[in-house]
Amino acid sequence: MKLLLWALFLAVAVSDGSAAATLSAEVSAESVFLGDAFTLAISLDGAPAPGGSPAIENTQGCAISAPQPRNLSSRNVTIVNGKFSEQVVERTSWIYAVRPEQAGVFAMGTASLEVDGRRLTALIPPVKVVGPDPQPHVRVALSASRSSVLPEETFDVVLDVTIARLPGVHAAVNPIAEGENAPHLDIPFLVDGAVSGCAFARPLDGLLNGLLAERPESGGFRVNNYSAPAQNSLFDFLGNRGPAVFHLARTAAELEGKPAWRYQLGFPFKATDEGTCRFPPVRFKGHVFIGGDEGAQPRPQVVFAVSAPLTVSVTPPPTEGRPASFIGSLGTRMAAAVSLDAQSCSEGDPILLTLEITGDQTLGNMKPPRIFDDKAMSERFRHYGDIASERVPAGMRYVYKIRPIQSGTIEVPALELAFFNTEKRQYETIRTTPVPLRVNPAAQLDPDAIYGIATNAARASLSIEAEQYPSALTMTVPTAGARRAASRGALLGVAFVPPALYAAVVAFGAFWRRRKTFGATLKRGAATGRAVRRILHAKTPQAAMDAVGAFLRDKFGERGAGFTPGDVQAILLRRGVDAATADEIGRRLQAVFDSGFTPGGDPAGTVKAHRHRLAELFATLKMALLACLLGGMAAAAEGAAATSFSWRQAASAAAQAQEPREFRAAAMLYREMIERGDGHGAALYNYGTLLLLAGFPAESFDALSRAEALQGATPEIENNLAIACAALRKAENGKDAMRQGADSGTGLPWYRVPLFWHYRVPMQVRVDWLAASWCVLWAGLLLRRLRLRRTGAALALAGLVVGLLLATSVLASHRVLAAALPDMPEATGQEGAERR
């Protein structure tokens, strides 16, 4: 009888376990816009996964990725009073990325899977696909200033967004939402490299920065994933960012015969390669206001509109009618001048012929003119050596090494140069002015024994008399995350460290009461390291997304079978990650995610291109969270778009400067950046170096001292400081500066050697060290309260001594940086030299 009861019990258990197996399906969104993808997750619960993957009833009319299986099973073991119990939860999910190809309600039917001889089914929820249905509210169009361009020629791509105007009293109001609810423009060709054969003719950040400010009668649009510092936010000081809203000027227009507003945005491009430049369609997504007639209030309406793609042909200049003197450049005007470095010479003497070509010309495809194809030139002169070339502010300069082979008064003939006029669409030829030369006869001319060594390379006329030369300028654009001088917020943050230590003691007590969950805590703490390692070793999109999903589950306790890039970005923002980092993670994960189901794509290559940067971004999350726990002492990252444009402008002027007055003009551009608050160390260093070249050593010494205080001494800064000191030592107004510590041998104070930690360590790092010593001080006091008197006293004393040294150092650097910049005298380079 007992055996019969046990058999019945086992049969019921097996039957219940089989019946527990279920299949479910869920989608990441109830509606998507046409062209966007959603995630489909099919999950099996209560049974181990069989071989194969679920069958989906309908996969027509969509692009669907290969299934990405994920084993989410868990096993819990419990031992209570010596009794062992085990609970196994079986769960397997298959993740698909689905991109519908038609508008409407997209239904995939059911998903089915055979498990232990039974076929399980699950209904896949339908998804509404919003497409660009015919509607009278919005029209998006792309156009180009030219349908066919030449290599190196610039042209404009214009985006027109036409929106129906509201009737009656609302006619002057923009029919679109404002602020963060503004419509979204998805412009694919704003990404570098998105259009093959073309590149931006001017920096894009300069164009977009000018559109961030709201102006009267302008409409606001969100563009791609661009973000900007949050406005009017309680947490502005934390560097919170939100969607950037770009304000486009509007003009009156018509849409289907009715009044409308046209919002226009132009992008300057330059053709780089022959072929075809294909600009993908632009998508408009968002709310517009309609109605409002007869006293009613306008109501919002969701609109999705797509432009047609744009194609621009890039063709070379025609071969028909091309002159032999064509030098390969394109433009609207050109001028050329010839000069010799001597007015008279002897037959066979080497001289330099300089040909300078200026005007509105493309320089990338300009070739050195073949001046010896001219018959008169080849009869009078012979060419030796290579042709030297260099860029000048308005064109190119070519230097030829020649020697006359005829005596008497001869001349360099008028040389023909041809270019292609992009306005007239035809070739044009210009001629240079003849240059006379007096050639004395030589007693004997041996062409093989005559060599000419000369150069016309431009040199900066420096009046600094020193055995050293100034170190080079910094030309690379500083990153947005460059560390800046200690701010008042950072100093105030240090004051909150002691309460944080007390809070740590309280947290320790709470931890001790919950020590049984220590294993889970360790798992969350190590989540970042595990995610970084898995991302670095990922070779497929599935492996990369699995690593990110494991990070979200382990670190933040998120639940779900799978996460889309949009889900990841939203979770990171909700967890306090800065918007810029979350946005970049989302964009890169989207590229990896899409590569898994893009026909003809290279998933492995895409993963390889993004995994290292993704690993860096996830590694920084740990440091970002730690900084928040320490009171928000880390400086908020600043928007780098405006700084980048100003930096390139100043660097360009510095690179072209050759005379003291030009060095001074370039220095003033850096000074403008510094006075606007962009006074990072690189700008101060370049400002001081340019002042040194311009002949202002006193002002240069001040700027270089600021750069040293901010970013720490470097060999370049110390070299230029020594040169400035040497120049000041010879001037009457430099004596006071020398009394303050200039050594007569090296030009720098002797005490810099024992105080190397003050001069070589950046100010922000010293502030961080000061914060750490402050924490050590209070930690020692806490240990004393906990009756660890000797250890606590040692820590407190060490923190106090180190803190006093660092506080003195930080205050000294802060005093240097807080002082006003000395006024620049209105002096030329020569006058600057006299001041020295």
VEXFI-656942 format. One record per residue (C-alpha): residue in three letters; x, y, z. Coordinates in steps of 0.2 Angstrom, whole numbers, plus 2048, in hexadecimal, padded with zeros to 3 digits. Layout:
N
ALAXYZ ...
//
This chain:
836
MET800800800 LYS80E80C804 LEU8178097F3 LEU80680D7EB LEU80581D7F4 TRP8178227EF ALA81481E7DD LEU8048297DC PHE80D8377E5 LEU81C8367D8 ALA80F8367C9 VAL8068457D0 ALA81784E7D2 VAL81D84A7C1 SER80C84F7B9 ASP80C8607C3 GLY81E8647BE SER81A8617AB ALA80A86C7AC ALA81587A7B4 ALA81E87D7A4 THR81888C79C LEU81C89778D SER81A8AA78D ALA81E8B8781 GLU8208CB784 VAL8258DA779 SER82F8E977F ALA8228F6778 GLU8108F7773 SER814902764 VAL82390775A PHE82691374C LEU82A90B73B GLY83C90873A ASP83F90574D ALA8418F4754 PHE8398EC764 THR83F8DD76E LEU8358CD76F ALA8398C177E ILE8328AF77E SER8348A778E LEU833895794 ASP82F8927A7 GLY82F8827B1 ALA8398777A5 PRO84B87679E ALA84D87D78C PRO84B86F77F GLY85687076F GLY85187D763 SER84888D765 PRO835892765 ALA82C893754 ILE8238A3750 GLU8148A2746 ASN8168B273C THR8278BA737 GLN8218C2727 GLY8238D5725 CYS8318D8731 ALA8438D6733 ILE8478CA742 SER8578C674A ALA85D8B474E PRO8578AF760 GLN8638B276E PRO8608A577B ARG8638A978E ASN86389D79C LEU85B8A67AB SER8598967B6 SER85D8977C8 ARG86088A7D6 ASN85E88E7E8 VAL8648827F6 THR85E884808 ILE86587B817 VAL85A87D827 ASN85D874837 GLY86886782D LYS85A864820 PHE85F86780E SER85286E801 GLU8558737EF GLN84A87E7E4 VAL84E87F7D1 VAL84588C7C7 GLU8478897B4 ARG8458987A8 THR84C89A797 SER8498A978C TRP84B8AC779 ILE84E8BE774 TYR84A8C5763 ALA84C8D675B VAL83D8DA750 ARG83C8E8744 PRO82B8E973B GLU82C8EF728 GLN81A8F5726 ALA80F901730 GLY7FF8FA739 VAL7FC8ED746 PHE80A8E0745 ALA8058CF74C MET8118C174D GLY8048B4753 THR8098A775F ALA81A8A0764 SER81B88D767 LEU82888176E GLU82786E771 VAL82C869783 ASP82C857789 GLY82085277B ARG81486077E ARG81386F773 LEU81188077D THR80B88F775 ALA80B8A277A LEU8028B1771 ILE80E8BE76C PRO8068CF770 PRO8038DA760 VAL80D8EA75D LYS8068FA755 VAL812900748 VAL810913745 GLY815917733 PRO816926728 ASP804926723 PRO7FE934718 GLN7F9942723 PRO7F7955720 HIS80195B730 VAL81495872D ARG81F95671E VAL83295371F ALA83D955710 LEU85095570C SER85895F6FE ALA86A9646F8 SER8719746F2 ARG87896A6E3 SER8739596DD SER8849566D5 VAL89495C6DD LEU8A795B6DA PRO8B49536E6 GLU8B895F6F4 GLU8A996A6F0 THR89E9706FE PHE88B96F6FD ASP87C971709 VAL87096370E VAL86096C714 LEU85396471F ASP84196B71D VAL83496772A THR82396F725 ILE81596E732 ALA803974730 ARG7FF985738 LEU7F2986746 PRO7E298F741 GLY7DB99F748 VAL7E29A8757 HIS7EF99A759 ALA7F799D748 ALA8079A574E VAL80A99775B ASN816989757 PRO80C979754 ILE81896E75D ALA81C96A76F GLU82B973777 GLY83996E783 GLU83B95B786 ASN82B95777E ALA83195F76D PRO82F95475E HIS83E94875A LEU848949749 ASP852939746 ILE86094073A PRO86B931736 PHE87893A72C LEU87E94573B VAL888936741 ASP89A93773B GLY89D92B72C ALA88A928729 VAL88C92F717 SER89A92770D GLY8A3933701 CYS89E94370B ALA8A394B71B PHE89E95B725 ALA8A596A71E ARG8A597372E PRO8A496D740 LEU893967744 ASP89496D756 GLY89597F751 LEU88597E747 LEU87B975754 ASN88197F763 GLY87A98F75B LEU86998675B LEU86898276D ALA862993772 GLU850997771 ARG84B9A5766 PRO83A9AE762 GLU8309A5755 SER83B995755 GLY836983756 GLY83E977761 PHE84396575C ARG84D957764 VAL85A950758 ASN86193E759 ASN86793B76B TYR86F94C76E SER86F952780 ALA872962789 PRO87396779B ALA8629677A4 GLN85B9797A6 ASN85297F7B6 SER85596F7BF LEU85896D7D2 PHE8679627CE ASP87096C7C1 PHE87F96C7CB LEU8809597C9 GLY88295C7B6 ASN8719547B1 ARG86E95479F GLY85E952795 PRO859952783 ALA860960779 VAL85396B770 PHE859974760 HIS84F98375B LEU84C985749 ALA847996741 ARG836995738 THR82F99C728 ALA81E99D721 ALA81A98F714 GLU80B98570E LEU807972710 GLU7FA96B705 GLY7F497C701 LYS7F2982713 PRO7FC98D71D ALA80B985726 TRP81C98872F ARG82C982727 TYR83B97E733 GLN84B97D72A LEU85C97672E GLY86B976723 PHE87B96B724 PRO88B97071A PHE893961712 LYS8A395E708 ALA8A59506FB THR8B49466FF ASP8B49376F3 GLU8AD9356E1 GLY89C92B6E1 THR88C92E6E9 CYS8879356FA ARG87792D700 PHE86F93670F PRO86292B718 PRO85193171B VAL84D93C72A ARG83F937735 PHE83394273F LYS82B93B74F GLY82094475B HIS81194E75F VAL80A95D755 PHE7FB96875A ILE7EC96874E GLY7DB96F74F GLY7D897F759 ASP7CB98774E GLU7BB98F754 GLY7C1992765 ALA7C6980769 GLN7D797C770 PRO7E4973765 ARG7E7961769 PRO7F7957767 GLN7F894A759 VAL80693D757 VAL80E93E746 PHE81B93373E ALA82393A72E VAL832934723 SER83B93E716 ALA841936706 PRO854932705 LEU85F93E6FC THR86D93A6F0 VAL87B9456EA SER8879406DC VAL89A9446DE THR8A29456CD PRO8B394B6C8 PRO8B595A6BD PRO8B29566AB THR8C19516A1 GLU8BB959691 GLY8C396A690 ARG8CF96769E PRO8DE97269C ALA8F096A69E SER8F39776AC PHE8E59716B7 ILE8EB96F6C9 GLY8DD9656CF SER8D49726DB LEU8C29786DB GLY8BB9896E0 THR8B499A6DA ARG8C49A46D9 MET8D79A26D9 ALA8E69AD6D9 ALA8F99A96D7 ALA9099B26DA VAL91B9AE6D6 SER92A9B46E0 LEU93D9B06E0 ASP9489B16EE ALA9559BB6E4 GLN9549C96D7 SER9659C56D0 CYS9719B66D0 SER97E9AD6C5 GLU97A9A06B8 GLY97898F6C1 ASP9759966D2 PRO96698E6DC ILE9589996E0 LEU9479966E7 LEU93799A6DD THR92799B6E8 LEU9169996E0 GLU90899E6EC ILE8F699A6E7 THR8E89A26F1 GLY8D59A46EF ASP8C599A6F2 GLN8CD9896EE THR8CC9776F4 LEU8DD9726FA GLY8DB9606FD ASN8DC95B6EA MET8E896A6E5 LYS8F89636DC PRO90896D6DA PRO9089766C9 ARG91396E6BC ILE91B97F6B8 PHE9299776AD ASP91C9716A1 ASP91D98469B LYS92A98468C ALA932995691 MET93498F6A3 SER93D97F69E GLU948989692 ARG94E99569F PHE94E98B6AF ARG95297A6B6 HIS9499726C5 TYR9529696D3 GLY94C95F6E2 ASP93A95D6E8 ILE92C96A6E9 ALA9299706FA SER9179746FF GLU90E97C70E ARG8FD983712 VAL8FB996714 PRO8EC99E71B ALA8E39A170A GLY8EA993700 MET8FA9896FC ARG90C98E6F9 TYR9189846EE VAL92B9866EE TYR9369806DF LYS94997F6DF ILE94E9856CE ARG95E98C6C6 PRO95F9976B7 ILE9689906A8 GLN9689A069D SER9719B06A1 GLY96B9C269F THR95B9C96A4 ILE94E9BB6A4 GLU93D9B96AC VAL9329AC6B4 PRO9259AB6A6 ALA9129AE6AA LEU90D99C6B0 GLU8FC9956AC LEU8F198D6BA ALA8E09866B7 PHE8D29826C4 PHE8C097C6C2 ASN8B498A6C7 THR8A69826D1 GLU89A9916CE LYS89C9926BB ARG89F97F6BA GLN8AD9816AE TYR8C09826AE GLU8C99936B0 THR8DB9976AC ILE8E59A56B5 ARG8F79AB6B2 THR9049B16BE THR90E9C16BB PRO91F9BF6B3 VAL92E9C16C0 PRO93F9C86B9 LEU9509C26BE ARG9619C86BA VAL96D9B96B7 ASN97F9BD6B5 PRO9899B16AA ALA9949A46B3 ALA9A699F6AE GLN9A298D6AD LEU9919846B0 ASP9919726B5 PRO97F96E6B9 ASP98495E6C2 ALA98E9676CF ILE9819746D4 TYR9769716E3 GLY96A97D6EB ILE96597C6FD ALA959988703 THR94898970B ASN93999570C ALA93198D71B ALA928999726 ARG93199C737 ALA92A9A5746 SER9349B474A LEU9379B175C SER9409BF766 ILE9429B3776 GLU9559B2778 ALA9579A1780 GLU95F99077D GLN94E98877E TYR940988772 PRO92E989778 SER925978779 ALA91797576D LEU90597976E THR8F796D773 MET8ED96B763 THR8E195D768 VAL8CF96276E PRO8CD95F781 THR8C1952785 ALA8B195678E GLY8B794C79D ALA8C79567A0 ARG8CA95A7B2 ARG8C896C7B7 ALA8CE9767C6 ALA8C69737D7 SER8B597B7D7 ARG8AC9827E6 GLY8A09737E5 ALA8AF9677E6 LEU8B59707F6 LEU8A49707FE GLY8A395D7FA VAL8B295A805 ALA8A8961813 PHE89B953812 VAL8A8945813 PRO8A7944826 PRO894941826 ALA897934819 LEU8A392B825 TYR89692B832 ALA889925826 ALA896917822 VAL896912834 VAL883911834 ALA883907823 PHE8908FB82B GLY8838F8839 ALA8758F582D PHE8818E9823 TRP8858DF832 ARG8738DD836 ARG8708D6824 ARG8808CD822 LYS8778BE81B THR8758C880B PHE8878CB809 GLY8898BF7FB ALA87C8C97F0 THR8858D97F5 LEU8958D27EF LYS88D8CD7DF ARG8868DE7DC GLY8978E67E0 ALA8A08DB7D3 ALA8938DD7C6 THR89C8EB7BD GLY8AC8E17BC ARG8A48D27B5 ALA89A8DC7A8 VAL8AA8E57A2 ARG8B38D47A0 ARG8A48CC797 ILE8A28DB78B LEU8B58DB787 HIS8B48C9782 ALA8A38CA779 LYS8A48C5767 THR8918C5762 PRO8838D2765 GLN87B8C5770 ALA88A8C377C ALA88C8D677E MET8798D8782 ASP87A8C978E ALA8888D2797 VAL87F8E2799 GLY86F8D979E ALA8798CF7AC PHE8808E07B2 LEU86E8E77B3 ARG8688D87BD ASP8778D67C8 LYS87A8E97CC PHE8698F07CC GLY85E8E17CF GLU8548E47BF ARG8498D67B9 GLY8458D17A7 ALA8498C479A GLY8528D178F PHE8568E378E THR8568EE77E PRO8638FC77C GLY855908781 ASP8518FF790 VAL8638FF796 GLN864912793 ALA85491579D ILE85A90A7AB LEU86B9137AC LEU8639247AD ARG85791E7BA ARG8669187C4 GLY86F9287C4 VAL87B9267B6 ASP87E9377AD ALA87593979D ALA88493B791 THR88B92A797 ALA87A921796 ASP877929785 GLU88792277E ILE884911785 GLY87391177D ARG87991676C ARG88790976C LEU87C8FB772 GLN86F900765 ALA87D8FE757 VAL8828ED75F PHE8708E7761 ASP86B8EC74F SER87A8E3747 GLY8738D274C PHE8648D3740 THR86B8DF733 PRO86B8D6722 GLY87D8D671B GLY8848DD72B ASP8948D9735 PRO88E8D5747 ALA89F8D074D GLY8A78DF746 THR89A8EA74E VAL89D8E275F LYS8B08E475D ALA8AE8F6758 HIS8A48FB768 ARG8A88EE776 HIS8B88F777C ARG8AF90877D LEU8A0900786 ALA8AB8F7792 GLU8B3908796 LEU8A2910799 PHE89C9027A4 ALA8AC9037AE THR8AA9167B1 LEU8999127B9 LYS8A190B7C8 MET8AB91B7CA ALA89C9267C7 LEU89291E7D5 LEU8A091F7E1 ALA8A29317DD CYS8909347E1 LEU89292B7F2 LEU8A09377F7 GLY8959467F5 GLY8959497E3 MET8A79507E3 ALA8AA94B7D1 ALA8A995A7C5 ALA89A9597B9 ALA89F9567A7 GLU89C96579C GLY89596678B ALA8A496677F ALA89C96C76F ALA89F97F771 THR8B097C779 SER8B597076B PHE8B097D75E SER8B998C767 TRP8C9981769 ARG8CA97C757 GLN8C898F752 ALA8D699475E ALA8E1985759 SER8DF989747 ALA8E599B74A ALA8F4995754 ALA8F9989747 GLN8F999673A ALA9029A4744 GLN9149A973F GLU9169BB745 PRO9159C1757 ARG9059CB754 GLU8FD9BB74D PHE9029B175C ARG8FA9BE767 ALA8EA9BE75D ALA8EA9AB75F ALA8ED9AD772 MET8DE9B8774 LEU8D39AA76D TYR8D999F77B ARG8D69AD787 GLU8C49AF782 MET8C299C785 ILE8CA99E797 GLU8BF9AE79B ARG8AF9A4796 GLY8B39977A3 ASP8BC98A797 GLY8CC98D7A0 HIS8D397B7A0 GLY8E59787A1 ALA8E897578E ALA8E098678A LEU8EB98F798 TYR8FB986791 ASN8F798B77F TYR8F399D785 GLY90399F78E THR90E997780 LEU9079A3773 LEU90A9B277E LEU91C9AC780 LEU91D9AB76D ALA9159BC76B GLY9229C4777 PHE9189C6787 PRO9229BB794 ALA91A9C37A4 GLU9099BF79E SER90F9AE798 PHE9169AA7A9 ASP9059AD7B1 ALA8FC9A27A5 LEU9089947A6 SER9089957B9 ARG8F59937B8 ALA8F69847AC GLU90297C7B8 ALA8F797F7C7 LEU8E89787BE GLN8EF9687B5 GLY9009667BD ALA9119697B7 THR9179617A7 PRO92796179E GLU92096D791 ILE91997979E GLU9299797A8 ASN93397C798 ASN92998B793 LEU9299927A5 ALA93C9917A5 ILE93C99B794 ALA9309A879B CYS93B9AA7AB ALA94B9AC7A1 ALA9429BA797 LEU93C9C27A6 ARG94D9C27AE LYS9549CD7A0 ALA9469DA7A2 GLU9449E77B0 ASN9329E27B3 GLY9379D07B6 LYS9429D37C5 ASP9339D27D2 ALA92E9C17CA MET9409BB7CC ARG9409BF7DE GLN9319B47E1 GLY93B9A57DD ALA9449A47CC ASP95499B7CD SER9629A37C3 GLY9689937BC THR95998A7B5 GLY94C9987B6 LEU94098E7C2 PRO94098E7D5 TRP94B9817DE TYR93D97D7EA ARG9329757DC VAL93C9657DE PRO9379617F0 LEU9259687ED PHE92395D7DD TRP9139577E3 HIS90C9687E4 TYR91296D7D2 ARG91095D7C9 VAL8FF9577D0 PRO8EF95F7C8 MET8E59697D4 GLN8D695E7D2 VAL8E094F7D7 ARG8E79587E6 VAL8D595D7EB ASP8D094A7EA TRP8DF9467F5 LEU8D9953801 ALA8C894C802 ALA8D093B805 SER8DB941813 TRP8CB94A81B CYS8C393981B VAL8D2931823 LEU8D293E830 TRP8C093B835 ALA8C2928833 GLY8CF929840 LEU8C493384C LEU8B7926849 LEU8C391884D ARG8C792085D ARG8B5921862 LEU8B490E85E ARG8C290C86B LEU8D090985E ARG8DA917865 ARG8EB91485E THR8E691084D GLY8D991E84D ALA8E692B853 ALA8F3926846 LEU8E6928838 ALA8E093883F LEU8F193F840 ALA8F693A82F GLY8E6941827 LEU8E9951831 VAL8FB95482B VAL8F894F819 GLY8E8959818 LEU8F096981E LEU8FE967811 LEU8F1963803 ALA8E6971809 THR8F497E808 SER8F99777F7 VAL8E79787F0 LEU8E498A7F7 ALA8F59907EF SER8EF9897DE HIS8DE9907E1 ARG8E59A17E4 VAL8EF9A07D4 LEU8DF99B7CA ALA8D49A87D2 ALA8DE9B77CE ALA8D89C17BF LEU8E29BF7AF PRO8EE9CD7AC ASP8E89DA79F MET8F09D878E PRO8F99E8787 GLU8F59ED776 ALA9069EA76F THR90D9E275F GLY91A9D475F GLN9289E175D GLU9229EB76C GLY9209DB776 ALA9329D7773 GLU9379E8779 ARG92D9E5789 ARG9389D678C 
//
